[in-house]
Amino acid sequence: MTPIAHEKEWAAVDVHVAAAIRKVLAATGRPIAVGLAGAQGSGKSTMAPRIVARLAAAGLRAAVLSLDDFYLTRAERARLAATVHPLLATRGVPGTHDVALLTAVLDGMLRGEDVQIPRFDKATDDRLDGDWRTVVGPFDVVILEGWCIGARPQADGCLAEPINMLERLEDPAGRWRRWVNARLSSDYAALFERLALRVLLRAPSFDVVLRWRTEQERQLPFGGMETPAIKRFIDHYERITRWTLEDEPADLVIDLDPDRTPTVRA
């Protein structure tokens, strides 16, 4: 959600981002993929369609792909939980998305093809069978939005110490976090290499993410999770979120204050 009080600031940011996309598109001379990353609750999923509208006003066809639509099914994650690590039953971290499907859809859109996109139902925590949507190309720009878009793997030495109680109690040997990190080095890295421009909505710190995510949950039609469940859920995301805030794997950084007032990084 973008607070009404900050509409003017967000409008200025939208103009800046759309201009940056047009510049890269003109230089590339072919359809491009743009990454839009940000911590949970940062406003990326509401920003993406606004950018599409800005590009449309400039005569460009754009579409949004959400990383959230490409979560593995509940059964697939259960198999990972049984064979790799129990924490992989929870959606979100690298390794819990169907990267092969996402890559195929993205590449098809960039080739101008009509594609089928899955839908994920967060209320049931599962993909909706037979309820995929058709997207008709061609497109000039495809915006791929998601919390870990563009994230890079950490050095192995950074993984030794647990970052929170979830890791300390449920991943004491580091098997889960090393497996997730390895995925950032492999299929996710290959996916992110397709991005011609990477935009990061940078939270001021990880400390605000719980509040942002709680606000986000309260807006869901099914009521969302209670605060203890939200805290446990975002603990799965903490390591990579903190690393992204430090590493800033982006070409364009939008700094947010705790109330989500945005400022384009000079």
C-alpha positions as CSV (number, residue, x, y, z in Angstrom):
1,M,0.0,0.0,0.0
2,T,1.2,3.5,-0.8
3,P,0.0,5.9,1.8
4,I,-2.2,8.8,0.5
5,A,0.0,11.3,2.2
6,H,3.0,10.3,0.0
7,E,1.2,10.3,-3.4
8,K,3.2,13.3,-4.7
9,E,6.5,11.7,-3.7
10,W,5.6,8.3,-5.3
11,A,4.4,10.0,-8.5
12,A,7.8,11.7,-8.8
13,V,9.5,8.3,-8.3
14,D,7.2,6.6,-10.9
15,V,8.1,9.3,-13.4
16,H,11.8,8.7,-12.7
17,V,11.6,4.9,-12.9
18,A,9.5,5.0,-16.1
19,A,12.1,7.3,-17.7
20,A,14.9,5.0,-16.7
21,I,13.1,2.1,-18.3
22,R,12.5,4.0,-21.5
23,K,16.2,4.9,-21.7
24,V,17.3,1.3,-21.3
25,L,14.7,0.1,-23.8
26,A,15.9,2.7,-26.4
27,A,19.5,1.7,-25.8
28,T,18.8,-2.0,-26.0
29,G,16.5,-1.9,-29.1
30,R,14.5,-4.9,-28.1
31,P,11.9,-5.9,-25.5
32,I,13.4,-5.9,-22.0
33,A,12.8,-7.4,-18.5
34,V,12.9,-5.0,-15.5
35,G,13.3,-6.3,-12.0
36,L,11.5,-4.6,-9.1
37,A,12.6,-5.7,-5.7
38,G,11.7,-4.7,-2.2
39,A,11.1,-6.1,1.3
40,Q,7.7,-7.3,2.2
41,G,5.2,-4.5,2.4
42,S,7.5,-2.0,0.6
43,G,4.9,-1.2,-2.1
44,K,6.4,-3.0,-5.1
45,S,3.2,-4.8,-6.1
46,T,1.2,-1.5,-6.2
47,M,4.1,0.4,-7.9
48,A,4.4,-2.1,-10.8
49,P,1.0,-1.4,-12.4
50,R,1.6,2.3,-12.0
51,I,4.8,2.0,-14.0
52,V,2.9,0.0,-16.6
53,A,0.4,2.9,-16.9
54,R,3.2,5.4,-17.2
55,L,4.8,3.4,-20.0
56,A,1.4,3.0,-21.7
57,A,1.0,6.8,-21.7
58,A,4.4,6.9,-23.6
59,G,3.0,4.4,-26.2
60,L,4.7,1.3,-24.8
61,R,3.2,-2.1,-24.0
62,A,4.2,-3.4,-20.6
63,A,3.1,-6.2,-18.3
64,V,3.8,-7.4,-14.8
65,L,5.0,-10.8,-13.6
66,S,4.9,-11.5,-9.9
67,L,7.3,-13.9,-8.3
68,D,4.5,-14.9,-6.0
69,D,2.6,-16.5,-8.8
70,F,5.3,-19.0,-9.3
71,Y,5.6,-20.6,-5.9
72,L,5.9,-24.3,-6.0
73,T,2.7,-26.2,-5.2
74,R,2.1,-27.2,-1.6
75,A,2.8,-30.8,-2.5
76,E,6.1,-29.9,-4.2
77,R,7.2,-28.0,-1.2
78,A,6.2,-30.9,1.1
79,R,8.6,-33.1,-0.9
80,L,11.4,-30.6,-0.5
81,A,10.7,-30.5,3.2
82,A,10.9,-34.3,3.4
83,T,14.0,-34.7,1.2
84,V,16.0,-31.5,1.8
85,H,14.9,-29.6,4.9
86,P,11.6,-29.1,6.8
87,L,11.8,-25.3,6.5
88,L,11.2,-25.6,2.8
89,A,7.6,-26.3,3.4
90,T,7.2,-22.6,3.9
91,R,6.9,-20.6,0.7
92,G,9.1,-17.6,0.0
93,V,12.8,-18.3,0.0
94,P,14.8,-19.1,-3.1
95,G,14.2,-22.7,-3.9
96,T,10.4,-22.5,-3.3
97,H,9.6,-21.1,-6.7
98,D,9.2,-22.8,-10.1
99,V,12.1,-20.9,-11.7
100,A,12.0,-23.1,-14.8
101,L,8.4,-22.1,-15.5
102,L,9.0,-18.5,-14.6
103,T,11.9,-18.3,-17.0
104,A,9.9,-20.0,-19.8
105,V,7.1,-17.5,-19.3
106,L,9.4,-14.5,-19.2
107,D,11.3,-15.6,-22.3
108,G,8.1,-16.2,-24.1
109,M,6.8,-12.7,-23.3
110,L,10.0,-11.2,-24.4
111,R,9.7,-13.1,-27.7
112,G,6.2,-11.6,-28.2
113,E,4.3,-14.8,-27.5
114,D,1.0,-15.3,-25.8
115,V,1.7,-17.1,-22.5
116,Q,-0.2,-18.8,-19.6
117,I,0.6,-17.6,-16.1
118,P,-0.3,-19.6,-13.0
119,R,-2.2,-18.1,-10.0
120,F,-1.2,-18.8,-6.4
121,D,-3.8,-18.6,-3.7
122,K,-2.2,-17.5,-0.4
123,A,-5.3,-18.4,1.5
124,T,-4.9,-22.1,0.7
125,D,-1.1,-21.8,0.3
126,D,-1.3,-23.5,-3.0
127,R,-1.4,-23.0,-6.8
128,L,-4.8,-22.8,-8.3
129,D,-5.2,-25.7,-10.8
130,G,-6.8,-24.9,-14.1
131,D,-7.2,-21.2,-13.3
132,W,-4.2,-19.8,-15.2
133,R,-4.5,-16.4,-17.0
134,T,-3.6,-15.8,-20.6
135,V,-1.4,-12.8,-21.4
136,V,-1.4,-11.7,-25.0
137,G,1.8,-10.2,-26.4
138,P,3.9,-8.6,-27.7
139,F,5.3,-6.4,-25.0
140,D,8.1,-3.8,-24.9
141,V,8.7,-4.2,-21.2
142,V,8.0,-7.0,-18.7
143,I,8.3,-6.0,-15.0
144,L,9.3,-8.9,-12.7
145,E,8.4,-7.9,-9.2
146,G,9.3,-9.9,-6.0
147,W,11.0,-9.5,-2.7
148,C,14.3,-11.2,-3.7
149,I,14.5,-10.2,-7.3
150,G,18.2,-9.6,-8.1
151,A,19.5,-10.9,-4.8
152,R,23.0,-12.3,-4.9
153,P,24.4,-15.2,-2.8
154,Q,26.3,-14.6,0.3
155,A,29.9,-15.7,0.9
156,D,29.9,-19.1,2.6
157,G,31.5,-17.7,5.7
158,C,28.5,-15.4,6.2
159,L,26.2,-18.4,6.6
160,A,28.0,-19.9,9.6
161,E,26.1,-18.0,12.4
162,P,22.3,-18.1,12.7
163,I,20.7,-14.7,12.1
164,N,17.6,-15.3,14.2
165,M,15.9,-17.8,16.5
166,L,14.4,-19.7,13.5
167,E,17.8,-20.4,12.1
168,R,19.3,-21.1,15.6
169,L,16.6,-23.6,16.6
170,E,15.4,-25.1,13.3
171,D,18.5,-24.9,11.1
172,P,21.4,-25.1,13.6
173,A,23.7,-26.9,11.2
174,G,23.0,-24.3,8.4
175,R,21.8,-26.9,5.9
176,W,18.7,-24.9,4.9
177,R,20.4,-21.6,4.5
178,R,23.2,-23.1,2.5
179,W,20.8,-24.8,0.2
180,V,18.8,-21.6,-0.3
181,N,22.1,-19.7,-0.9
182,A,23.2,-22.3,-3.5
183,R,19.9,-21.7,-5.4
184,L,20.8,-17.9,-5.6
185,S,24.0,-19.0,-7.2
186,S,22.4,-21.2,-9.8
187,D,18.9,-21.0,-11.4
188,Y,18.0,-17.7,-9.7
189,A,21.2,-16.1,-10.9
190,A,20.5,-17.2,-14.4
191,L,17.0,-15.7,-14.2
192,F,18.2,-12.4,-12.8
193,E,20.8,-12.1,-15.6
194,R,17.9,-11.6,-18.0
195,L,17.1,-8.3,-16.3
196,A,18.1,-5.2,-18.3
197,L,17.4,-2.9,-15.3
198,R,17.0,-3.7,-11.6
199,V,15.1,-1.4,-9.3
200,L,15.2,-1.7,-5.5
201,L,12.7,-0.2,-3.0
202,R,15.1,-0.1,-0.1
203,A,13.6,-0.3,3.4
204,P,15.4,1.8,6.0
205,S,16.1,-1.4,8.0
206,F,14.8,-4.9,8.6
207,D,13.1,-3.7,11.8
208,V,10.2,-2.0,9.9
209,V,9.4,-5.1,7.8
210,L,7.3,-6.8,10.6
211,R,5.1,-3.6,10.8
212,W,4.8,-3.3,7.0
213,R,3.9,-7.0,6.6
214,T,1.4,-6.8,9.4
215,E,-0.3,-3.9,7.6
216,Q,-0.3,-5.9,4.4
217,E,-1.9,-8.9,6.1
218,R,-4.7,-6.8,7.5
219,Q,-5.7,-5.8,4.0
220,L,-6.2,-9.3,2.8
221,P,-9.8,-10.4,2.2
222,F,-9.4,-13.5,4.4
223,G,-7.9,-11.6,7.3
224,G,-4.3,-12.8,7.0
225,M,-2.0,-14.2,9.7
226,E,-1.9,-13.1,13.3
227,T,1.2,-11.3,14.5
228,P,3.1,-14.3,15.9
229,A,2.6,-16.2,12.7
230,I,3.7,-13.2,10.7
231,K,6.9,-12.9,12.8
232,R,7.7,-16.6,12.2
233,F,7.0,-16.2,8.5
234,I,9.3,-13.2,7.9
235,D,12.0,-14.9,9.9
236,H,12.4,-17.1,6.9
237,Y,13.1,-13.9,4.8
238,E,15.3,-12.1,7.3
239,R,18.7,-13.3,6.1
240,I,18.3,-12.4,2.4
241,T,16.4,-9.2,3.2
242,R,19.2,-7.9,5.4
243,W,21.8,-9.0,2.9
244,T,19.9,-7.2,0.1
245,L,19.7,-4.0,2.1
246,E,23.5,-4.2,2.6
247,D,24.4,-5.4,-0.9
248,E,22.0,-3.3,-2.9
249,P,21.9,-5.4,-6.0
250,A,20.2,-2.8,-8.2
251,D,20.9,-0.2,-10.9
252,L,18.4,2.2,-9.4
253,V,17.7,2.5,-5.6
254,I,14.6,4.1,-4.1
255,D,15.2,4.8,-0.4
256,L,12.1,4.5,1.8
257,D,11.7,5.9,5.3
258,P,9.7,4.0,7.9
259,D,6.4,5.5,6.7
260,R,7.4,4.5,3.1
261,T,8.1,8.1,1.9
262,P,10.3,7.4,-1.2
263,T,13.5,9.2,-2.3
264,V,15.4,8.4,-5.5
265,R,19.0,7.7,-4.7
266,A,21.2,10.3,-6.4
